[in-house]
Amino acid sequence: FLAKVASDYRKPDGLCTIHPDQAQEFIDHLPVESFWGVGKVTARRMHELFIHTGKDLRSCPLDVLIHNFGKAGQLYYNFARGIDERPVEATRIRKSIGCEHTLERDLTARTALIIELYHVATELAERLKRHNFHGSTLTLKIKFHDFTQITRSLSTPESLFTLQDILPRAKQLLTEVDYEHHAIRLIGLSVSNPHEEKKGVWKQLELPFK
């Protein structure tokens, strides 16, 4: 509850920090309109009960709140005391998954690079499986011996998920890198652009009635 209030308190660019020993005072001075779940109608009803601030809300008996606002009355009673027992749910959507290996020695030989690319692709496929992540863009990251780096990417309409999906395309991207004249220090692969499964398309068949 407090985290949400604080994030809204000084939008769009402000930062609001509420220390535990200041929480109750902060809540007491909040207008009831700032409380979660209090819309215009609820706020109007609270005003009729002479509840205008968090302090007024905290002073109101629980039975009065429940009588006037039903189950939400318990929530308002708790919020006024800084209590929020609702579970915190993460909503961040993962947009990419990747991994990279720093090589024990700088490489210029194709065979050695392909072997290392296989190991990176295998680890990436395991991570994709662990997170059930399907993407449509594969990116190869290369860091050279002088610490300069480049990336090469390709996109595909097919889902990138397994080693069989990733390795051939990673090899294709590696052909775009001049590693014979620039020794490679690090190899990385990542899959991005979450792949959305296409929904089935239903089509009415034409029946040969005459």
C-alpha positions as CSV (number, residue, x, y, z in Angstrom):
1,F,0.0,0.0,0.0
2,L,2.7,2.5,1.0
3,A,4.9,1.6,-2.0
4,K,2.0,2.4,-4.3
5,V,1.1,5.7,-2.6
6,A,4.8,6.7,-2.5
7,S,5.2,6.0,-6.2
8,D,2.2,8.2,-7.1
9,Y,3.0,10.9,-4.6
10,R,5.4,13.0,-6.6
11,K,4.8,11.9,-10.2
12,P,6.1,12.1,-12.8
13,D,9.8,12.7,-11.9
14,G,9.9,12.9,-8.1
15,L,11.2,10.5,-5.5
16,C,9.4,9.8,-2.2
17,T,11.0,7.9,0.6
18,I,9.0,6.9,3.6
19,H,10.9,5.7,6.6
20,P,9.2,3.2,8.9
21,D,9.2,5.7,11.8
22,Q,7.5,8.2,9.6
23,A,4.9,5.9,8.0
24,Q,2.0,6.6,10.4
25,E,2.4,10.3,10.2
26,F,2.6,10.2,6.5
27,I,-0.6,8.1,6.3
28,D,-2.4,10.4,8.8
29,H,-1.9,13.4,6.5
30,L,-3.1,11.6,3.3
31,P,-6.4,12.6,1.9
32,V,-8.7,9.6,1.7
33,E,-8.8,10.0,-2.1
34,S,-5.1,8.8,-2.1
35,F,-6.1,5.4,-0.5
36,W,-6.2,2.4,-2.8
37,G,-9.8,1.5,-3.7
38,V,-11.3,4.9,-2.8
39,G,-13.0,6.4,-5.8
40,K,-15.2,9.4,-6.1
41,V,-18.3,7.7,-4.7
42,T,-16.5,6.1,-1.8
43,A,-14.7,9.4,-1.0
44,R,-18.0,11.2,-1.0
45,R,-19.5,8.7,1.4
46,M,-16.4,9.0,3.7
47,H,-16.8,12.8,3.7
48,E,-20.4,12.3,4.9
49,L,-19.0,10.3,7.8
50,F,-16.5,13.2,8.5
51,I,-13.6,11.1,7.2
52,H,-11.3,13.3,5.2
53,T,-7.8,12.2,6.0
54,G,-5.9,9.0,7.0
55,K,-6.1,10.1,10.6
56,D,-9.9,10.4,10.4
57,L,-10.0,7.0,8.8
58,R,-7.8,5.5,11.6
59,S,-10.1,7.0,14.2
60,C,-13.2,5.4,12.7
61,P,-14.3,2.1,14.3
62,L,-14.0,-1.1,12.2
63,D,-17.7,-1.9,12.5
64,V,-18.7,1.5,11.1
65,L,-16.4,1.0,8.1
66,I,-17.7,-2.5,7.4
67,H,-21.3,-1.4,7.8
68,N,-20.8,1.4,5.3
69,F,-18.3,-0.2,2.9
70,G,-18.6,-3.9,3.3
71,K,-15.5,-6.1,3.0
72,A,-13.5,-3.0,1.7
73,G,-14.0,-1.5,5.2
74,Q,-11.5,-4.0,6.6
75,L,-9.0,-2.9,4.0
76,Y,-9.5,0.8,4.7
77,Y,-9.1,0.0,8.4
78,N,-5.8,-1.7,7.8
79,F,-4.5,0.8,5.3
80,A,-5.0,3.6,7.8
81,R,-2.6,1.7,10.0
82,G,-0.1,0.9,7.3
83,I,-1.1,-2.8,7.1
84,D,-1.5,-4.4,3.7
85,E,-1.6,-8.2,3.6
86,R,-2.2,-8.5,-0.2
87,P,0.6,-10.5,-1.9
88,V,3.1,-8.6,-4.0
89,E,3.0,-9.8,-7.6
90,A,5.8,-9.0,-10.0
91,T,4.5,-7.8,-13.4
92,R,7.9,-7.3,-15.1
93,I,7.9,-9.1,-18.5
94,R,11.1,-10.7,-19.5
95,K,12.2,-9.4,-22.9
96,S,15.4,-11.4,-23.5
97,I,17.6,-14.2,-22.2
98,G,21.2,-14.6,-22.9
99,C,24.6,-15.9,-21.8
100,E,28.2,-15.3,-22.7
101,H,31.6,-17.0,-22.2
102,T,34.9,-15.3,-21.7
103,L,37.5,-17.5,-23.4
104,E,40.6,-18.9,-21.7
105,R,42.7,-17.7,-24.6
106,D,42.0,-15.5,-27.6
107,L,40.8,-17.6,-30.6
108,T,41.0,-17.2,-34.4
109,A,40.6,-20.8,-35.5
110,R,37.1,-21.6,-36.8
111,T,37.0,-25.1,-35.3
112,A,37.7,-23.8,-31.8
113,L,35.2,-21.0,-32.2
114,I,32.5,-23.4,-33.4
115,I,33.1,-25.6,-30.4
116,E,32.8,-22.6,-28.0
117,L,29.7,-21.4,-29.9
118,Y,28.2,-24.8,-29.3
119,H,28.8,-24.6,-25.6
120,V,27.2,-21.1,-25.4
121,A,24.2,-22.1,-27.5
122,T,23.7,-25.2,-25.3
123,E,23.7,-23.0,-22.1
124,L,21.3,-20.5,-23.8
125,A,18.9,-23.3,-24.8
126,E,18.9,-24.6,-21.2
127,R,18.0,-21.1,-19.9
128,L,15.3,-20.7,-22.5
129,K,13.8,-24.0,-21.4
130,R,14.1,-23.1,-17.7
131,H,12.1,-19.9,-18.2
132,N,9.9,-21.3,-21.0
133,F,11.0,-18.4,-23.2
134,H,10.5,-18.4,-26.9
135,G,12.0,-15.6,-28.9
136,S,12.2,-14.6,-32.6
137,T,15.5,-12.7,-32.7
138,L,19.0,-14.2,-32.1
139,T,21.9,-11.9,-31.3
140,L,25.6,-12.8,-31.4
141,K,27.9,-10.7,-29.3
142,I,31.7,-10.8,-30.0
143,K,34.4,-9.1,-28.0
144,F,37.8,-9.0,-29.5
145,H,41.3,-9.2,-27.9
146,D,41.5,-5.4,-27.9
147,F,38.1,-5.2,-26.0
148,T,36.2,-3.7,-28.9
149,Q,32.9,-5.5,-29.5
150,I,30.3,-6.0,-32.2
151,T,26.9,-7.6,-32.4
152,R,25.1,-9.4,-35.2
153,S,21.4,-10.2,-35.2
154,L,18.8,-12.0,-37.2
155,S,15.1,-12.5,-36.8
156,T,12.9,-15.4,-37.9
157,P,9.2,-16.1,-37.9
158,E,10.0,-19.4,-36.3
159,S,10.3,-19.8,-32.5
160,L,13.9,-19.8,-31.2
161,F,13.9,-22.2,-28.2
162,T,16.0,-25.4,-28.7
163,L,19.7,-25.9,-29.5
164,Q,18.6,-27.0,-33.0
165,D,16.9,-23.7,-33.4
166,I,19.8,-21.7,-32.2
167,L,23.1,-23.3,-33.3
168,P,22.7,-23.2,-37.1
169,R,21.7,-19.5,-36.9
170,A,24.5,-18.7,-34.5
171,K,27.0,-20.3,-37.0
172,Q,25.4,-18.2,-39.8
173,L,26.0,-15.0,-37.7
174,L,29.6,-16.0,-37.0
175,T,30.3,-16.0,-40.7
176,E,29.7,-12.2,-40.6
177,V,32.6,-11.8,-38.2
178,D,36.2,-11.2,-39.3
179,Y,37.9,-13.4,-36.6
180,E,40.9,-14.4,-38.7
181,H,42.4,-11.0,-38.3
182,H,40.9,-10.1,-35.0
183,A,41.2,-12.7,-32.2
184,I,38.1,-13.2,-30.2
185,R,38.1,-12.9,-26.4
186,L,34.3,-13.4,-25.6
187,I,31.3,-15.0,-27.3
188,G,27.7,-14.3,-26.2
189,L,24.3,-15.3,-27.5
190,S,20.9,-14.0,-26.6
191,V,17.3,-14.5,-27.7
192,S,14.9,-11.6,-27.6
193,N,11.5,-10.4,-29.0
194,P,9.2,-12.9,-27.2
195,H,7.5,-15.1,-29.7
196,E,3.8,-15.2,-29.7
197,E,2.2,-18.4,-30.8
198,K,-0.1,-17.8,-33.7
199,K,-3.7,-18.6,-32.9
200,G,-5.5,-21.1,-35.1
201,V,-7.5,-19.6,-37.9
202,W,-10.9,-21.0,-38.4
203,K,-12.3,-21.1,-41.9
204,Q,-15.7,-22.2,-43.1
205,L,-15.2,-24.8,-45.7
206,E,-17.3,-24.6,-48.9
207,L,-19.5,-27.7,-49.0
208,P,-20.4,-29.1,-52.5
209,F,-24.1,-28.8,-52.1
210,K,-26.1,-28.2,-55.3
